[in-house]
C-alpha cells in the first residue's frame, strides 16, 4: 500500500492493522520507522545493517535479514504462526517503552548534562544543548503520537 502525505493517525492505523512492518533500507542511520512499528505492537522485518541492528533483537521483537529471500521467509513465518507475531510485537512495544521512550531519553539527557557540568566545560555544555534539544523535541513528539502519551 502506498499513501502519500498521510496523517500520523492514518499511518498508525495502517501499521496497527498489518502483520509486520517491513523496513528495507540498507545501512540506514538509527531510523525512527522501526521504533514506530514496535511502539504500535508490530514485529519488525528489517535489513541486518545500520540502525535496525540497535533496536531489533532477532527472534525477540523481529527479524534482521541479510538477503532478500530472508524477508519472504520472515513474513511467511509470521503468516503461518500468528501467535509469533503477537509475541514479537509485544516484546517490541516493551523494548521501545523501556529503551527509547521520552522518559528514558529525558533521564539519559539529564545524566549527560550533569556529567558535562561536573567537567566544567561551558563550551561543551552549550554544544550538547544545541544538539540535544532538537532531538529531545523529536522524541517527545514521537512519544505523544505513537504511544498516546503526554509529556510530563
Legacy VTK file of the C-alpha trace (Angstrom):
# vtk DataFile Version 3.0
C-alpha trace
ASCII
DATASET POLYDATA
POINTS 152 float
0.000 0.000 0.000
1.400 3.414 -0.941
-0.186 6.531 0.501
1.466 9.902 0.162
1.350 12.531 2.894
-0.935 10.667 5.259
-1.571 11.871 8.792
0.091 10.297 11.827
-3.262 8.790 12.784
-3.718 7.122 9.383
-0.128 5.836 9.442
-0.654 4.402 12.944
-3.884 2.699 11.863
-2.177 1.122 8.834
0.728 -0.156 10.928
-1.567 -1.496 13.659
-3.595 -3.370 11.036
-0.562 -5.014 9.465
1.106 -8.355 10.117
4.525 -6.695 10.384
6.419 -3.562 9.479
8.961 -4.246 6.719
11.902 -1.820 6.697
14.268 -2.347 3.753
16.876 0.485 3.712
20.463 -0.781 3.842
22.961 0.890 6.186
20.330 3.342 7.352
21.137 5.567 10.302
19.256 4.922 13.526
15.840 5.261 11.850
12.592 6.067 13.652
10.351 3.865 11.468
11.177 0.547 13.184
10.553 2.218 16.556
7.171 3.455 15.362
6.234 -0.078 14.346
7.412 -1.508 17.657
5.568 1.184 19.628
2.411 0.089 17.832
2.969 -3.577 18.701
4.079 -4.873 15.312
7.054 -7.161 14.702
9.749 -5.617 12.509
11.408 -7.199 9.484
14.479 -5.146 8.555
17.859 -5.225 6.877
20.684 -6.523 9.070
22.659 -3.267 8.901
22.702 0.207 10.372
20.216 1.398 12.951
17.897 -1.627 12.989
20.736 -3.697 14.456
20.462 -1.499 17.573
16.703 -1.648 18.002
15.775 -5.117 16.709
16.701 -8.294 18.543
16.208 -11.224 16.120
13.675 -13.709 17.427
12.709 -11.348 20.258
10.982 -8.416 18.556
11.520 -9.069 14.870
13.821 -10.306 12.124
17.068 -8.969 10.667
17.574 -10.006 7.051
20.831 -10.483 5.157
19.264 -11.416 1.793
16.007 -10.580 0.012
14.830 -14.150 0.438
15.041 -13.686 4.207
12.274 -11.067 4.056
9.925 -13.575 2.438
10.859 -16.283 4.941
10.227 -13.948 7.862
6.854 -12.850 6.508
5.894 -16.462 5.771
6.760 -17.450 9.321
4.580 -14.651 10.716
1.669 -15.649 8.483
1.949 -19.314 9.493
2.473 -18.633 13.198
0.089 -15.856 14.163
0.994 -16.195 17.854
4.627 -15.433 16.950
3.647 -12.048 15.538
1.768 -11.176 18.717
4.719 -12.300 20.866
7.322 -10.357 18.844
5.056 -7.306 18.667
4.527 -7.248 22.435
8.268 -7.594 23.051
8.968 -4.767 20.606
6.479 -2.481 22.303
8.041 -3.252 25.673
11.539 -2.588 24.275
10.532 0.793 22.847
8.920 1.851 26.099
11.934 0.703 28.131
14.803 1.904 25.930
13.523 4.611 23.600
10.741 6.379 25.482
10.599 10.060 26.313
11.214 9.256 29.998
14.303 7.159 29.207
15.658 9.828 26.881
14.992 12.530 29.500
16.835 10.573 32.181
19.801 9.919 29.893
19.857 13.539 28.705
19.806 14.803 32.299
22.639 12.423 33.226
24.807 13.633 30.330
24.189 17.322 31.072
25.106 16.775 34.733
28.303 14.975 33.669
29.223 17.922 31.442
28.525 20.335 34.305
30.876 18.376 36.575
33.652 18.643 33.991
33.196 22.443 33.887
33.376 22.851 30.112
30.822 25.557 29.270
31.521 25.268 25.522
30.814 21.531 25.537
27.640 22.079 27.545
26.422 24.714 25.080
27.134 22.461 22.088
25.444 19.500 23.766
22.336 21.543 24.473
22.231 22.831 20.883
22.460 19.259 19.586
20.183 17.515 22.059
17.293 19.964 22.370
16.015 19.265 18.806
16.421 15.507 19.400
14.581 15.891 22.702
11.707 17.622 20.895
11.507 14.905 18.221
11.415 12.095 20.781
8.761 13.960 22.757
6.636 14.271 19.598
7.212 10.587 18.749
6.202 9.578 22.261
2.977 11.582 22.112
1.963 10.472 18.596
2.932 6.794 18.615
2.481 5.888 22.232
-0.520 8.108 23.004
1.312 9.589 25.970
1.626 13.147 27.114
4.912 14.637 28.175
5.225 15.465 31.885
LINES 1 153
152 0 1 2 3 4 5 6 7 8 9 10 11 12 13 14 15 16 17 18 19 20 21 22 23 24 25 26 27 28 29 30 31 32 33 34 35 36 37 38 39 40 41 42 43 44 45 46 47 48 49 50 51 52 53 54 55 56 57 58 59 60 61 62 63 64 65 66 67 68 69 70 71 72 73 74 75 76 77 78 79 80 81 82 83 84 85 86 87 88 89 90 91 92 93 94 95 96 97 98 99 100 101 102 103 104 105 106 107 108 109 110 111 112 113 114 115 116 117 118 119 120 121 122 123 124 125 126 127 128 129 130 131 132 133 134 135 136 137 138 139 140 141 142 143 144 145 146 147 148 149 150 151
